[in-house]
Amino acid sequence: MNNMSKIIKWGILGSGRIAHKFAEGLKVLPDAKLEAVASKTEGKAESLGKMFGVKNIYNNYEELVKNPAVDVIYIATTHNFHYENALLCLNHGKPVLCEKPFTLNAIQAEGLINTACINNLFVMEAMWTRFFPCIVKLNELLDKGILGEIQHFKADFGIKQELDPKGRSFNPDLGGGALLDLGVYPISFARMIYKQSPSIIKSSAYIGKTKVDEKSCYLFEYENGQTAMLSSSNRLIMPHNASIFGTKGYLEIPNFYHPSKMVLKLEGKGKKTIKIPFKSTGYNYEAREVMSCLNAGKIESKIMSLDETLEIMKTMDILRSQWHFKYPGE
């Protein structure tokens, strides 16, 4: 950091596990400062603030968004609150990094995007995967055509969680379900690779006792015959691996949502492991992108564009419509 670099002061709405990881990621950015934290759960903002040396601690979000010292706000609340929390920030002139899924549905996403554009404010979905050094390198290789024409993509994302009807993963009132929490990762990855939305979507899902999707699989077909086979579950252990198949070979990406290596296999050659480790918690990379955009006067990231976020939300809307799954109030 040179002497002219501006310190970007962050605020965080929410105080759960992901808020802690994001705050930890900010620590490795010399031009970032965690200025304020807020939580509606008594005592949690104090705990988060004390852990990271934050002086401005609030028990409601309105006070934080009114703090003139805060330059940008990271939203780490449950899915059902993303829309109203982001809207609150934007209406108070604050740029926003909103945790994925951006909103519950495409209508909400479009509303936030329009509000940000009207107010000339930066907003981005916090799809942290896009910004990992390994994924940056992956996109460079794909752009160079190392795999030839990409024909198929496969990815699974499952984490076995205890069935808690009141918890965020299984409570429909909190935007629960595996699709929005976990399935968004392979869906966003497919969008990144193919740079388009699927023209045909086929899917199957199991809706559990709490009325949210617990496991699902989906087949995407694209205009030029390419395909993607994806799945997600909050009740099954899955390997979190992704594979990209092209006419010249394939790439395997272990732990594709936060990768540190990939394996390249080209036709007629042996496998080659490409190791690209990441620093800290990995949340520092998306924060760095936000800060770079703010310093450049941009209101949108090219790496995680608003058009892509909206298209991904539309795809997930289609999937839920196939399952006859709606959230309260939709």
Beta strands, then each sheet from edge to edge (+ up, - down):
strand 1: 8-13
strand 2: 32-38
strand 3: 56-58
strand 4: 72-75
strand 5: 96-99
strand 6: 123-126
strand 7: 150-158
strand 8: 200-207
strand 9: 213-221
strand 10: 227-233
strand 11: 242-246
strand 12: 249-253
strand 13: 261-266
strand 14: 271-275
sheet 1: 3+ 2+ 1+ 4+ 5+ 6+
sheet 2: 8+ 9- 10+ 7+ 11- 12+ 13- 14+
end
